[in-house]
Amino acid sequence: MAGDGGRGRGAAAERVAAAVEEAASGGWEFRNAYRRQLLALSRRIRLLGPFAEELREARRGPAAAEEEEERERALAPLADALEKALDLLQLGRDGSRIFLVLERDNVMKKFQEVIAQLEQALCDFPYDKLDISDEVREQVELVHAQLRRAKERADMPDDEFYNDLLSLYNKSYGPSAEQNILERLSEKLHLLTITDLTQESLALHEMVASGGGQDPGEHIEKMSNLLKKIKDFVQTQNPEMGPLIATKIMDSNGEPRPVNVPDEFRCPISLELMKDPVIVSTGQTYERACIEKWIASGHHTCPNTQQRMTNTTLTTNYVLRSLIAQWCEANGVEPPKRSSQPNKPTPACSSSERANIDALLSQLCSPDPEEQRSAAAELRLLAKRNANNRICIAEAGAIPLLLSLLSSSDLRTQEHAVTALLNLSIHEDNKASIISSGAVPSIVHVLKNGSMEARENAAATLFSLSVIDEYKVTIGGTGAIPALVVLLSEGSQRGKKDAAAALFNLCIYQGNKGRAIRAGLVPLIMGLVTNPTGALMDEAMAILSILSSHPEGKAAIGAAEPVPVLVEMIGSGSPRNRENAASVMLHLCSGEQQLVHLARAQECGIMVPLRELALNGTGRGKRKAVHLLERMSRFLVQQQEEKEAQMQASAQAIPQATDQVQETDIPEQLDSPSPQYPTVA
């Protein structure tokens, strides 16, 4: 699929033909809640096959430049619409099934937008300028009529399906209903085998890796837990999938003890709890060191399936790694330590793929701005598609060439270049190449001066790079943080999310917290926390929690009168936001101003929501609530003791004053006021 814009004469016609061919090429298996809608969209695009053939035939004949220009203008909207439709089909084929259902409203909005764009592109279509036969014209008009009907009526997916998954996600179901819900979900999501479950795990990982800088946080954790529930249910229903195996493992005190390690947490080669689970090209997961040794020994097949591995790329299985860490914490087991710099085999790239990439890199060096823009757009799309493309493009030497385009005066070229770098940065090895090429100042330049979409993707690139701890220091020292704060203040909604995600990651490093605070981040974040729309609330609370551990951050937050909103958040926020609000309160209630904040918290009625959080919050939320309850209890005891001391002092003062009254001081007429009559202070 070609990128935005054209490649000289006939580019739009070629893009239309390429998109229709890709839709008709097969391999579009849809096993999710939108199967009906995706098949209908795919079928309508395939019906344009004869139209695409005639377009290609027409291109082979002679045409005046003016005619060619008219043809391009007529076809460009259809090319754009078809490419968006292919993106949606790819999401339906490769995306996480759980995620797609939970994001029902957004996914259906994408369907409606694609259908509307296709329908608009075919409306009043200038067939006379394209030399199309009557028979093909009738077929295109049929597709247009189908799209018009689809545009007028929304074809929503199964409500019961959505409600089942939502109830499991939010834990809003009765205990007796869980098994029935899990049975329906495993069937409707087609998660019935180890292969299905592994593919879903990989899809979740890909969603996180290419999330455009969005902080997955609680969302991915909940989806991972959902997948684990379904996996446990499927394994219970199908015992042949493999029982739990007992092993001896070191607990948090360093003592060996027997424990049942779930089968999916064990490497199929070593049968040990995995430290660094990675996914190979067949979709199977192994311990990194074990599969590297297997490959180094000359094996080219997957140990589990005996399928030939198409490449030796190893992709970290972040979802499984997170589940292993959660299981270790829940069972009092010391999490396994990973080696800091694993050796990764160099992936191979086919000769045809390499030739195509080399041709695009040559165009990046072209003096023709149009060729540069087109090549950058194509590389952007290739890098978005899969991990192997990201590796091949970087190996071919694209990174320095793309960096040179970040200073281009053509904003569209600049946008394609920074987005291509974002997509390349998803692969861990490419992060080092991008940083070592001195990319950060150029990315910050785009963050400050590019188009809004380019600024968004520059922020997302910084987020992706800042996953590596040492790069947090590099990025923080280049002026990125003030520019991210500006984007958080004035950017589009997506731009603000990208900026917030990058700022959160960067502020994990203590040295960057001061930079962010001095750039004015705290007042901006407090504005988001108190925003009645609740936009970016999760991101704002996460950043506030991390800044509150810094002395300057604590002072800046304390000056913003935060206690009422934090107490309200502890009582009625989402689980993660309640946890973060308790964390901020705990930091505020220590140090110089602790008595002020403790007194204000008491006035706001913090004790009831704190007790509830200590009972029903997340693991971290419970710990924070318990510490805060202890601090509040000590404060209340201290207040009570001071009050009792004052009352005792007052009680002692009364008899002393009475003893000082002499008999001669008492007037004979008590009902007559006397200036000498003593008063008790």
C-alpha positions in Angstrom: 0.0 0.0 0.0 1.4 3.4 -1.0 1.7 6.2 1.4 0.0 9.6 1.5 0.5 11.6 -1.7 1.6 10.3 -5.0 4.7 9.1 -6.8 4.6 11.1 -10.1 2.1 10.3 -12.8 -0.6 7.8 -12.1 0.2 7.5 -8.4 -3.5 7.7 -7.3 -4.6 5.1 -9.9 -1.8 2.8 -8.8 -2.7 3.3 -5.1 -6.4 2.4 -5.8 -5.3 -0.7 -7.8 -2.8 -1.7 -5.1 -5.4 -1.4 -2.3 -8.0 -3.4 -4.1 -5.4 -6.1 -4.9 -4.3 -6.3 -1.3 -8.0 -6.7 -0.1 -8.4 -9.5 -2.7 -5.1 -11.2 -1.9 -6.5 -13.5 0.8 -5.3 -14.0 4.3 -8.0 -11.8 5.8 -9.3 -14.1 8.5 -11.4 -12.3 11.1 -12.1 -14.1 14.4 -13.6 -11.3 16.5 -16.8 -9.4 17.4 -16.7 -7.5 14.1 -16.4 -10.4 11.7 -19.6 -9.6 9.9 -18.7 -5.9 9.4 -15.1 -6.7 8.3 -16.2 -9.3 5.8 -18.8 -6.9 4.3 -16.1 -4.1 4.0 -13.6 -6.5 2.5 -16.2 -7.8 0.0 -17.2 -4.3 -1.2 -13.5 -3.5 -1.8 -13.0 -6.7 -3.8 -16.0 -5.9 -6.0 -13.9 -3.0 -7.3 -11.4 -5.5 -8.8 -12.5 -5.0 -12.5 -12.5 -1.2 -11.9 -8.8 -1.4 -10.7 -7.9 -3.5 -13.8 -9.4 -1.0 -16.2 -7.6 1.8 -14.3 -4.2 0.0 -14.9 -5.1 -0.6 -18.6 -5.9 3.1 -19.0 -2.5 4.1 -17.5 -0.7 2.1 -20.2 -2.2 4.2 -23.0 -1.0 7.7 -24.0 -2.6 10.6 -22.1 -2.1 14.4 -22.1 -0.6 15.9 -18.9 -3.8 17.8 -18.3 -6.0 14.6 -18.6 -3.6 12.7 -16.3 -3.9 15.5 -13.7 -7.7 15.4 -13.8 -7.6 11.6 -13.4 -5.3 12.0 -10.4 -7.6 14.6 -8.8 -10.6 12.3 -9.3 -9.0 9.2 -7.9 -7.0 10.7 -4.9 -10.0 10.7 -2.5 -10.8 7.1 -3.4 -7.2 6.1 -2.9 -7.1 7.7 0.6 -10.4 6.1 1.6 -9.3 2.6 0.4 -6.0 2.9 2.3 -7.9 3.8 5.5 -10.2 0.8 4.9 -7.2 -1.5 4.6 -5.8 -0.1 7.9 -9.2 -1.0 9.5 -9.1 -4.5 8.0 -5.6 -5.0 9.2 -6.7 -3.9 12.7 -9.6 -6.4 12.5 -7.2 -9.2 11.5 -4.2 -8.6 13.8 -5.7 -6.6 16.7 -6.3 -7.9 20.2 -9.8 -9.5 20.2 -10.4 -8.3 23.8 -9.2 -4.8 23.1 -11.4 -4.5 20.0 -14.5 -5.4 22.0 -13.8 -3.1 24.9 -13.1 -0.3 22.4 -16.5 -0.9 20.7 -17.5 2.7 20.4 -14.1 3.8 18.9 -14.0 0.8 16.5 -17.6 1.4 15.3 -16.7 5.1 14.8 -13.8 4.0 12.6 -16.1 1.8 10.5 -18.6 4.7 10.1 -15.8 7.1 9.1 -14.3 4.6 6.5 -17.7 3.8 5.0 -18.6 7.5 4.8 -15.3 8.3 3.2 -15.6 5.6 0.6 -19.2 6.6 -0.1 -18.2 10.2 -0.5 -15.3 9.3 -2.8 -17.7 7.4 -5.1 -20.4 10.0 -5.0 -20.7 11.9 -8.4 -17.7 10.0 -9.6 -16.4 11.4 -13.0 -16.5 8.1 -15.0 -16.2 10.0 -18.3 -12.7 11.2 -17.3 -11.5 7.7 -16.6 -12.6 5.9 -19.7 -14.4 3.1 -17.8 -16.7 0.6 -19.5 -20.4 0.6 -18.8 -20.3 -2.8 -17.3 -17.6 -1.8 -14.8 -19.4 1.5 -14.1 -22.5 -0.4 -13.1 -20.5 -2.6 -10.7 -18.9 0.5 -9.1 -22.4 2.1 -8.8 -23.6 -1.1 -7.1 -20.8 -0.8 -4.5 -21.7 2.9 -4.0 -25.3 1.9 -3.4 -24.3 -0.7 -0.8 -22.0 1.9 0.9 -24.8 4.4 1.0 -27.2 1.9 2.7 -24.4 0.9 5.1 -23.8 4.6 5.9 -27.5 5.1 6.8 -27.7 2.2 9.2 -25.2 1.3 11.9 -24.5 -2.4 12.1 -23.6 -2.8 15.8 -21.9 -5.9 17.1 -23.5 -8.3 19.7 -24.6 -6.3 22.8 -24.5 -9.4 25.1 -20.9 -10.0 24.0 -19.9 -6.5 24.9 -21.7 -6.5 28.2 -20.2 -9.9 29.2 -16.7 -8.6 28.6 -17.3 -5.3 30.3 -18.7 -7.0 33.4 -15.6 -9.2 33.6 -13.4 -6.2 33.0 -15.1 -4.1 35.7 -15.7 -7.2 38.0 -19.4 -6.2 38.1 -20.9 -9.7 38.1 -22.2 -12.2 40.6 -19.8 -15.1 41.5 -22.2 -17.7 40.2 -22.3 -15.9 36.8 -18.5 -15.9 36.1 -18.3 -19.5 34.6 -21.2 -18.8 32.2 -19.7 -15.5 31.1 -16.2 -17.1 30.6 -17.7 -19.9 28.5 -19.6 -17.5 26.2 -16.5 -15.2 25.9 -14.1 -18.0 25.1 -16.4 -19.2 22.3 -17.2 -15.8 20.8 -13.6 -14.6 21.0 -12.4 -17.9 19.5 -10.0 -18.4 22.4 -10.2 -22.1 22.7 -6.6 -23.4 22.2 -3.1 -22.6 23.4 -2.4 -21.2 19.9 -5.4 -18.9 20.1 -4.4 -17.7 23.5 -0.8 -17.1 22.5 -1.8 -15.1 19.5 -4.0 -12.9 21.6 -1.1 -12.4 24.1 1.0 -11.3 21.1 -1.7 -9.0 19.8 -2.0 -7.4 23.2 1.8 -6.9 23.2 1.7 -5.3 19.8 -1.1 -3.0 20.8 1.1 -1.7 23.7 4.2 -1.5 21.6 2.6 0.6 18.9 0.3 2.5 21.1 1.5 5.9 19.9 2.9 6.9 23.2 -0.2 6.3 25.3 0.4 5.0 28.8 -1.3 1.6 28.9 -1.2 1.5 32.7 -4.3 0.0 34.3 -6.0 -0.8 30.9 -3.4 -3.3 29.8 -3.2 -4.8 33.3 -6.9 -5.4 33.3 -6.9 -6.9 29.8 -4.0 -9.2 30.8 -6.0 -10.3 33.8 -9.0 -10.9 31.5 -6.9 -13.0 29.2 -5.6 -15.0 32.2 -9.1 -15.7 33.5 -10.1 -17.0 30.1 -6.9 -19.0 29.8 -7.6 -20.6 33.3 -11.2 -21.4 32.3 -10.1 -23.0 29.0 -7.4 -25.0 30.7 -9.9 -26.2 33.3 -12.3 -27.3 30.5 -9.5 -28.9 28.6 -7.1 -30.6 31.1 -5.0 -32.0 28.2 -3.6 -28.5 27.7 -1.3 -29.2 30.6 -1.6 -29.3 34.3 0.2 -27.1 36.8 3.6 -28.5 37.8 5.1 -28.2 41.3 8.6 -26.9 41.7 10.9 -25.5 44.3 11.5 -21.8 44.1 13.1 -19.0 46.2 10.7 -16.9 48.2 11.2 -13.3 49.2 13.2 -14.4 52.3 15.6 -16.4 50.1 14.3 -19.8 51.3 13.4 -22.5 48.8 9.8 -23.8 49.0 7.6 -25.9 46.7 5.0 -23.9 44.7 2.8 -24.6 41.7 4.0 -22.6 38.8 1.3 -22.2 36.1 2.3 -24.0 32.9 2.1 -20.9 30.7 4.8 -19.3 32.9 7.3 -22.1 32.2 9.7 -22.1 29.3 8.8 -25.2 27.1 12.6 -25.9 26.7 13.8 -25.6 30.3 10.4 -26.1 32.1 11.6 -23.3 34.5 9.8 -20.1 35.4 10.6 -17.6 32.6 12.7 -14.5 33.4 12.6 -12.9 30.0 9.8 -14.4 27.9 10.1 -13.7 24.1 7.9 -14.6 21.2 9.3 -16.3 18.0 7.9 -16.0 14.5 5.5 -19.0 15.0 3.8 -17.2 18.0 5.3 -19.5 20.6 6.9 -18.0 23.8 10.2 -19.2 25.3 12.8 -18.0 27.8 15.2 -15.7 25.8 18.4 -17.5 26.8 17.0 -20.9 26.0 15.7 -20.1 22.5 18.9 -18.1 21.7 20.9 -21.2 22.6 18.6 -23.3 20.4 19.0 -21.0 17.4 22.8 -20.7 17.9 23.0 -24.5 17.8 21.8 -24.4 14.2 18.1 -25.2 14.7 15.6 -23.4 12.3 12.4 -24.9 13.6 10.2 -24.0 16.6 10.8 -26.4 19.4 7.1 -26.6 20.3 5.4 -26.8 16.9 8.3 -28.0 14.7 7.3 -25.4 12.2 10.2 -23.7 10.3 10.8 -20.2 11.8 10.6 -17.6 9.1 13.1 -15.4 10.9 15.0 -15.3 14.1 13.4 -12.1 15.5 12.7 -12.4 19.3 9.9 -10.1 20.5 9.6 -9.5 24.3 6.3 -10.8 25.5 5.4 -7.8 27.8 2.0 -9.1 28.7 3.3 -12.5 29.9 6.1 -10.8 31.7 3.6 -8.6 33.5 1.5 -11.6 34.4 4.5 -13.5 35.8 5.4 -10.5 38.0 1.8 -10.2 39.3 1.8 -14.0 40.1 5.1 -13.7 41.9 3.8 -10.8 44.0 0.6 -12.6 44.8 2.4 -15.8 45.9 5.2 -14.2 47.8 7.8 -15.3 45.3 10.9 -13.3 44.4 10.4 -12.1 40.8 13.1 -13.7 38.5 16.0 -11.4 37.6 16.5 -10.7 33.9 19.9 -10.2 32.3 20.4 -6.5 31.4 21.7 -6.9 27.9 20.6 -10.1 26.2 22.3 -11.2 23.0 19.8 -11.1 20.1 20.3 -13.0 16.9 20.4 -10.7 13.8 17.2 -11.1 11.9 17.3 -11.9 8.1 15.6 -9.8 5.4 14.6 -11.3 2.1 16.3 -10.0 -1.0 13.1 -8.6 -2.5 12.2 -6.8 0.7 15.7 -5.4 0.9 15.6 -4.2 -2.7 12.4 -2.4 -2.1 13.7 -0.7 1.0 17.0 0.3 -0.7 15.0 1.9 -3.5 13.0 3.9 -1.0 16.2 5.0 0.7 17.6 6.2 -2.6 14.4 8.3 -3.0 15.0 9.8 0.4 18.3 11.2 -1.0 16.6 12.6 -4.1 16.7 16.3 -4.7 13.0 16.1 -5.7 11.0 17.0 -2.6 8.0 15.0 -3.9 10.1 11.9 -4.1 11.4 12.4 -0.6 7.9 12.9 0.7 6.6 9.8 -1.0 9.4 7.6 0.1 9.2 8.8 3.7 5.4 8.1 3.6 6.0 4.6 2.3 8.7 3.8 4.9 6.3 5.1 7.6 3.7 2.6 6.5 6.2 -0.3 6.1 7.6 0.3 9.6 4.1 0.4 11.0 3.1 -3.1 9.7 5.4 -5.5 11.5 8.5 -6.1 13.5 10.5 -7.6 10.6 10.0 -4.5 8.5 11.3 -2.4 11.4 14.4 -4.4 11.6 15.1 -4.5 7.8 14.5 -0.7 7.4 16.9 0.1 10.2 19.5 -2.4 9.0 19.4 -0.8 5.5 20.5 2.5 7.1 17.3 4.5 7.0 17.6 6.1 10.4 20.2 8.8 9.6 18.4 9.6 6.3 15.1 10.0 8.1 16.8 12.2 10.7 18.0 14.6 8.0 14.4 15.1 6.9 13.3 16.3 10.4 14.6 19.7 9.5 12.8 19.7 6.1 10.8 22.9 5.3 8.1 20.6 3.9 5.9 19.9 6.9 4.4 16.8 5.4 7.8 15.3 4.7 8.8 16.2 8.3 5.7 14.5 9.6 6.3 11.3 7.6 9.9 11.2 8.8 9.2 11.6 12.5 6.4 9.0 12.3 8.6 6.5 10.5 11.1 7.0 13.4 8.3 6.4 15.9 7.4 3.2 14.2 11.0 2.0 14.0 11.6 2.8 17.7 9.0 0.2 18.7 11.7 -2.4 18.1 14.1 -2.4 21.1 17.4 -2.6 19.1 16.3 0.4 17.0 16.0 2.6 20.0 19.8 2.4 20.6 20.4 3.2 16.9 18.1 6.2 17.0 19.7 7.6 20.2 23.3 7.0 19.0 22.5 8.9 15.8 21.9 12.0 17.8 18.2 12.1 17.0 16.8 13.6 20.2 17.5 17.3 19.4 16.0 16.9 15.9 12.9 15.2 17.4 12.6 18.1 19.9 12.8 20.5 17.0 9.8 18.8 15.4 8.0 18.8 18.8 8.4 22.6 18.9 7.9 23.6 15.3 6.1 20.8 13.3 2.5 20.4 12.3 0.2 19.2 15.1 0.3 15.6 13.9 4.1 15.8 13.6 4.3 17.2 17.2 2.1 14.4 18.4 4.3 11.8 16.9 7.5 13.5 18.1 6.1 13.2 21.6 5.1 9.6 21.1 8.7 8.9 19.8 10.2 10.4 22.9 7.8 8.2 25.0 8.9 5.1 23.1 12.6 5.9 23.5 12.3 6.8 27.2 11.3 3.3 28.0 15.1 2.7 28.4 16.2 4.2 31.7 19.5 5.7 30.4 17.7 7.5 27.6 15.5 9.3 30.1 18.6 11.2 31.1 19.6 12.0 27.5 16.1 13.2 26.5 15.6 15.3 29.7 18.8 17.2 29.0 17.8 18.3 25.5 15.0 20.7 26.3 12.3 18.1 25.5 10.4 18.6 28.8 9.4 22.2 28.4 8.3 21.5 24.9 6.2 18.5 26.1 4.6 20.7 28.8 3.6 23.2 26.0 2.1 20.4 23.9 0.2 19.2 27.0 -1.2 22.7 27.4 -2.1 23.6 23.8 -2.1 20.4 21.8 -5.0 18.4 20.4 -6.5 15.7 22.6 -4.2 13.0 21.1 -1.2 15.4 21.4 -2.0 16.0 25.0 -2.2 12.2 25.7 1.2 11.7 23.9 2.8 14.5 25.8 1.4 13.2 29.2 2.7 9.7 28.5 6.2 11.0 27.6 6.3 13.3 30.6 5.3 10.4 32.9 8.0 8.2 31.6 10.7 10.9 31.7 9.8 11.9 35.3 10.5 8.4 36.6 14.1 9.7 36.5 14.5 12.0 39.6 16.6 14.5 37.7 13.8 15.2 35.3 11.2 15.9 37.9 12.7 19.3 38.8 12.9 20.2 35.1 9.2 19.4 34.7 8.2 21.3 37.8 10.2 24.4 36.8 8.6 24.2 33.4 5.2 24.7 35.0 3.8 21.2 34.9 2.2 21.1 38.3 -0.4 23.9 37.8 -1.2 22.3 34.4 -1.7 18.9 35.9 -3.8 20.3 38.8 -6.0 21.9 36.1 -6.5 18.5 34.5 -7.3 16.9 37.8 -10.0 19.4 38.6 -11.3 19.5 35.0 -15.0 18.6 35.2 -14.9 16.7 31.9 -12.4 14.2 33.4 -10.2 14.4 30.2 -6.7 12.9 30.8 -7.6 12.3 34.4 -5.7 8.9 34.5 -2.6 10.4 33.0 -2.7 13.5 35.3 -3.0 11.5 38.5 -0.1 9.2 37.5 2.1 12.3 36.8 1.0 14.0 40.0 1.8 10.8 42.0 5.3 10.7 40.6 6.0 14.4 41.1 4.8 14.4 44.7 7.9 12.4 45.7 10.1 15.4 44.7 10.5 18.2 47.3 9.8 21.0 44.8 6.9 18.9 43.4 5.4 18.4 46.9 5.6 22.2 47.6 4.0 23.1 44.3 1.2 20.6 44.7 0.6 21.7 48.3 0.3 25.3 47.2 -2.6 24.4 44.8 -5.0 23.4 47.6 -5.2 19.8 46.5 -6.6 18.0 49.5 -10.3 18.2 48.8 -10.0 16.9 45.2 -7.6 14.1 46.4 -10.0 13.0 49.2 -12.8 12.9 46.6 -10.6 10.9 44.3 -9.8 8.4 47.0 -13.5 8.0 47.6 -14.9 7.8 44.1 -12.1 7.5 41.5 -11.0 4.5 39.4 -8.9 1.9 41.2 -5.6 3.3 39.7 -6.6 6.9 40.4 -7.6 6.1 44.0 -4.2 4.5 44.4 -2.4 7.5 43.0 -4.4 10.0 45.0 -3.5 8.1 48.2 0.2 8.2 47.2 0.1 12.0 46.7 -1.7 12.4 50.0 0.9 10.3 51.8 3.8 12.5 50.4 1.9 15.7 51.4 1.3 14.4 54.9 5.1 14.1 55.6 7.5 17.0 56.0 7.1 20.6 57.0 3.5 21.1 56.0 2.2 17.8 57.1 0.0 19.1 60.0 -1.7 21.6 57.7 -2.5 18.8 55.1 -3.5 16.3 57.8 -5.9 18.8 59.4 -7.4 19.7 56.0 -7.8 16.0 55.2 -9.6 15.4 58.4 -12.0 18.3 57.6 -12.7 16.7 54.2 -13.6 13.4 55.9 -10.8 11.3 54.6 -11.1 8.5 57.1 -14.1 6.7 55.6 -12.8 6.5 52.0 -9.3 5.6 53.3 -10.7 2.6 55.2 -12.6 1.5 52.2 -9.5 1.7 50.0 -7.5 -0.3 52.6 -10.0 -3.1 52.2 -10.9 -3.0 48.5 -8.2 -1.1 46.7 -5.3 -2.4 44.4 -2.3 -3.9 46.1 -0.4 -0.7 46.0 -3.5 1.3 46.9 -4.1 -0.8 50.0 -0.5 -0.3 51.2 -0.7 3.5 50.7 -4.1 3.6 52.5 -2.8 1.7 55.5 0.3 4.0 55.8 -2.0 7.0 55.5 -4.4 5.7 58.1 -1.6 5.2 60.5 -0.4 8.7 60.0 -3.9 10.1 60.3 -4.5 8.0 63.5 -1.3 9.4 65.1 -2.4 12.9 64.1 -5.9 12.4 65.6 -4.4 11.0 68.8 -2.1 13.9 69.0 -5.0 16.3 68.4 -7.0 14.6 71.2 -4.1 14.7 73.6 -3.6 18.4 72.9 -7.3 19.1 73.4 -7.3 17.2 76.7 -4.2 19.0 77.9 -5.9 22.4 77.1 -9.0 21.3 79.0 -7.0 20.2 81.9 -5.1 23.5 82.0 -8.4 25.3 81.9 -9.8 23.2 84.7 -6.8 23.9 86.9 -7.1 27.6 86.2 -10.6 27.9 87.7 -9.9 26.9 91.4 -6.7 29.1 91.4 -8.7 32.1 90.5 -11.4 31.3 93.2 -8.7 30.9 95.9 -7.5 34.4 95.1 -10.9 35.9 96.1 -10.7 37.3 99.6 -13.7 37.5 102.0 -13.4 41.3 102.1 -13.7 41.4 98.3 -17.2 39.9 98.4 -19.8 42.7 98.4 -22.7 42.7 100.8 -25.3 43.1 98.0 -24.6 40.4 95.4 -27.3 41.8 93.1 -25.4 45.1 92.9 -22.8 45.2 90.3 -19.3 46.0 91.7 -16.2 46.9 89.8 -14.2 45.0 92.4 -16.1 41.7 91.7 -13.5 39.3 90.3 -14.0 37.7 86.8 -12.6 34.3 85.8 -10.6 34.4 82.6 
